[in-house]
Amino acid sequence: MGGDKAPGIVLKGADIARKRHPDVKFLLFGDERRVGPILKRFPKLAGRCEIRHAPQVITAEDKPSQALRRGKESSMRLAINAVRDGECGGVVSAGNTGALLAMSKFVLKTVAGIDRPAMAGVVPTTRGESVILDLGANIECTADNLVQFAIMGAEFARSVLGVRQPMVGLLNVGTEELKGHEDLKLAAQILRESTSLPLAFEGFVEGDDIGQGTVDVVVTDGFTGNIALKTAEGTAKFYSEMLRTAFRRSILSRVGYVLARPALRAIRKRVDPRTYNGALFVGLNGVVVKSHGGTDAIGFANAIGVAADLIRGRFNEQIVRDLQTISSQGSPGTEAAVS
């Protein structure tokens, strides 16, 4: 029931995902009077679905604390409960981000050895795709938090991007070892000395390394990560609008647009935000994927695909294994990371 055009867009997205993932079945949580008639338009999807009526809906305006107290019968809460109870492997929602994180953390708890869940997403780069986390769940982070994010981000890259040995970098104001605050330096030391982890630690990376794809996983705190993501999105929109304006200036520029249209179409497809829709709350005892609230059916289907890949890859089990590896090495500063 979450998102700008729910529940229609959710069902259309599920129907697309049904074709891409024939092994996936769906539990649909929402107002049965609204969901039922729409589902009839997708008879093949209906054969792989079950509707669970939810009398309440969490709105975009609801504060996380309000959602926790008053939304026990909401579609969001009941879907998360189903993950906790083992009825399904993961939940995908386009609803209120803060409420989804608060409810998921309250109901599912964090994986043993993880202090805080983080939000991880995929971004396009000149070399392909990279994972970046945290995207806003944790404003301040300790060294142990950053190490945990690195481990979870690397596993995310393996499960979703298919990178066997992910290269990980810590976002900093420079690549020199002396730069950055103490938590960053300590996190770098822990990762550098943890040689048995299934990742390659690159060291520090800078903001321009994100778009260049210097590493497969960019690790930072939620404050910096959210600003970096929003800045990149805003810059992309700025250049898109500038190009549109430039091609409208004269007859000659319009002719130029016609000639350049195939190349522009390829660029648009390459940076289409729907392709990268679906941010994961990593570190929870269950797969929770947040879809952008304004996405369309294709974007929502991609978010479902992210969840399916993570469930098949036994994402959380691999994180626990990696945490045990770093614990056995006795690296400095890992006490909180594995307690």
Secondary structure as UniProt FT lines:
FT   TURN            4..7
FT   HELIX           8..20
FT   TURN            22..23
FT   STRAND          26..30
FT   HELIX           32..39
FT   TURN            40..41
FT   HELIX           43..46
FT   TURN            47..48
FT   STRAND          49..53
FT   TURN            60..61
FT   HELIX           64..70
FT   TURN            72..73
FT   HELIX           75..84
FT   TURN            85..86
FT   STRAND          90..93
FT   HELIX           97..108
FT   TURN            112..113
FT   STRAND          118..125
FT   TURN            126..127
FT   STRAND          128..133
FT   HELIX           143..156
FT   HELIX           157..161
FT   STRAND          167..171
FT   TURN            177..178
FT   HELIX           182..193
FT   TURN            195..196
FT   STRAND          200..205
FT   HELIX           207..212
FT   STRAND          217..219
FT   HELIX           222..247
FT   HELIX           251..270
FT   HELIX           273..276
FT   STRAND          279..282
FT   STRAND          287..290
FT   TURN            293..294
FT   HELIX           297..312
FT   TURN            313..314
FT   HELIX           315..329
FT   TURN            332..333
FT   HELIX           335..338
//
